[in-house]
Amino acid sequence: MNKFTPGPWSNPKNHKGVYGGRNREMIADCGVSALSSEIKEANARLIAMAPEMLEALKTMTMLVTLKYGNLDKDVWEKIAEAQALIAKVE
């Protein structure tokens, strides 16, 4: 199992870094590329949301699995895909 810095993570406005953990340390620096500042900031915002998106995805897959046992095969394939992505992170 991979361990990652526990959330929540944050991205201060107009900043290219992502901070997290108990001491609010920088955990990702999106400012070290040739991309525009706008793209770097957008990337940092997306990365900062990762812990919340992971929890939402885990909850969604659990609820759908529990509530709807008779969904079409393609829906179950997407749920299995989401569960595989969750497993890669955890």
Protein Blocks (a to p, Z undefined) as FASTA:
>chain_A
ZZdddddddddehiabdcedjkopafbdcklccbdfklmmmmmmmmmmmmmmmmmmmmmm
mmmmmmmmcbcfklmmmmmmmmmmmmmmZZ
